[in-house]
Amino acid sequence: EVFAPWRHDAYGQGGLFGVLMCGTSLGLLMYQRRHRTYRHLMAIKEAERERAGQALRESEERMRRFFENVPVGIFISTSEGKFIYVNPAMASMLGYDSYAELMRVTNETSIGQVLYADPSHRETVLQHVERNPGQWQTFENRYRRKDGQIIDAILSIGKNRDTAKGELVLYGIVSDITERKRAESDLRVAATA
């Protein structure tokens, strides 16, 4: 047999067959180590990805709780007068049972038509915002509640690009100052009496 001397040497002194077997074993060992290292690195990467995902979910939850529990109205709307987001405090301030109801009722027509005591005032607000892009503007405004009652409020509003959709939207904060205005009026009346 042609390979008999090599096979014999493989079991004895080595030879080509032994070198091949040793090289194959070494190659297999190196492959296994690389594969274990790769799996270990992938496990580390997956754990880091999971931690980052968990941190993002926790951050989003904190922000959601903040917006839902802050005692002032917060909204995001289009320039055309449709709400994209309204927090529960805004709905409550305007006499609606839920933010979903406020959005549904308002978006059937427009914010100006449903909520502004003087719908033309919304156009004035938008003109000021358009003249000063990227800056927040503050206005005293009057809103119509669901029950028809008029309230006084401070509106802080700005226009910026929505990072998720890339479109320009209005961000606003509304603080009810009706009680403060009544108290000021009562003080003026008392001072003149």
Residue pairs with C-beta under 8 A, 6 or more apart in sequence:
3 17
5 15
6 15
6 16
6 17
7 15
7 17
8 15
9 15
9 16
9 17
9 18
10 16
10 17
10 18
10 21
67 74
67 87
68 87
68 88
69 89
70 87
70 89
71 89
72 89
72 173
72 174
72 175
73 86
73 87
73 89
73 90
73 93
73 94
73 153
73 172
73 173
73 174
73 175
73 176
74 85
74 86
74 87
74 89
74 90
74 172
74 173
74 174
75 83
75 84
75 85
75 86
75 87
75 90
75 170
75 171
75 172
75 174
76 83
76 84
76 85
76 162
76 169
76 170
76 171
76 172
77 83
77 84
77 111
77 169
77 170
77 172
78 84
78 167
78 169
78 170
79 126
79 159
79 168
79 169
79 170
80 110
81 106
81 109
81 110
81 111
81 112
81 113
81 122
82 106
82 107
82 110
82 111
83 102
83 103
83 106
83 107
83 111
84 162
84 169
86 99
86 102
86 103
87 99
88 98
88 99
90 99
90 102
90 174
91 97
91 98
91 99
91 101
91 102
93 143
93 145
93 151
93 153
93 174
93 176
94 102
94 115
94 143
94 145
94 146
94 151
95 145
95 146
95 147
95 149
96 102
96 105
96 146
105 114
105 146
106 114
106 115
108 114
111 122
112 119
112 120
112 121
112 122
112 123
113 119
114 144
115 143
115 144
116 122
116 141
116 142
116 143
116 144
117 142
117 143
117 144
117 150
118 142
121 141
121 142
125 137
125 139
125 141
125 155
125 157
128 137
128 139
129 137
129 157
129 158
129 159
129 170
130 159
133 159
134 158
134 159
134 160
135 158
136 156
136 157
136 158
137 156
137 157
137 158
138 154
138 155
138 156
138 157
139 154
139 155
139 157
140 152
140 153
140 154
140 155
140 177
141 152
141 153
141 154
141 155
141 174
142 150
142 151
142 152
142 153
143 150
143 151
143 153
143 174
144 150
145 151
151 176
151 178
152 176
152 177
152 178
152 180
152 181
153 174
153 175
153 176
153 177
153 178
154 174
154 175
154 177
155 172
155 173
155 174
156 172
156 173
156 174
157 170
157 171
157 172
157 173
158 170
158 171
158 172
159 168
159 169
159 170
159 171
160 168
160 169
160 171
161 167
161 168
161 169
162 168
162 169
